[in-house]
Amino acid sequence: MSDYIYHPLTPERWDDLAAFFSQPGHQSHCWCMSWRLRGGDYNKLDDEGRKAAFRTIVNCGRPTGILMYSGNHVIGWCSVAPRETYERLVRSKVLTTIDEQPSWTVMCFVLDKTVRGQGLAVGLLQAAVDYAFSEGAKIVEGYPIEPGEGKNGKPKRDPGAYIGTKSMFLKAGFEEVGRTANDRPILRLTVSHS
């Protein structure tokens, strides 16, 4: 993993993210706004509106996530930010947290199709945790999926995998601390365990 470099998304790195998201199969439909807006507000925006809304957040200097580079090219993205900045998450009756302790939340991963399946998401998650802790977070939380077993003993593909898998979070040092209303694991890493 030493061949990869990680940087927080800043206004100066916006063009790198925009180029990455604009590739087929990436986030050009969402622009990482589905959890940052209420469902109705999100649905009122088209792709360009979501892009503009996300750029406004980035330009304000609010934490949004980590970019993973190979050379000068972005090959990965992890959305990580204070939980309260994800408006839809805060209002969710399903993806609830176990207490009111301030935390940062990991909400999505996007890897370039050329590097998927190589275990790089764990390094991206670890970089996201390091970033959150450097910004003062004491707890980083996630609500990953637990994919079932498919053919040949390999995990089934799950459309919710963008939020990460439990095994990935465990490899990055997270611990399960509870379950959400829909029985999804709640995993945490605290600053004392990093």
C-alpha positions, 0 to 999 in steps of 0.5 A: 500500500506504500504506492498510494498517497492519501489527501483530504478533499480540499478546494484545490483538489476538487478537479481531481475528484470531479475527474474521478467521479465523472468516469463511468461507474463512479459517483457522477449521479450522486456526488456524495450528497445522498447522505448529506441532504434530506431525501426530498431535497436530494431528489429535487436536484439533478446530477449537476445540482448535486455536484454544485451542492457538494462543491459548495460544501468543499469550498466552505472547508468542511471535512468531506473525505479522503482521496486515494492517489496512484501517481497523479490520478485519483483511484479511490474516495472515502466519504468521512465527516462528522456525523452531524453533517450527514443530514439524512443519516442524523434523521434516519430511524434505521441507521441509528447510533448507540449513544450521543457521543460525537463521532465521525462517520464513514459513509461510502467508498468508491474505487476505480474498477481497475483496482477493485478486489485488491483489498485497497479499501482497507488502506483507504479506510485507515487513511480516513480514520487517520484524517478524522483523528487528525481533525479532532475526532475521538470516535469513527463509526460505520454501518457496513454490510455483511455480504452473504456467501455466493458461488465458490465461497466468495462473498455475494455482490451487494448493491449496498457494498459502497458503504463498506463490509464488516470484514473490511472494518474489522481489518482496519481495527474497528470493533462491533459495538451494537446493531442498527434497527435493521440489524446492520452492525455498528462498528467503531474505532476510538482514538485510544485504539488507533 
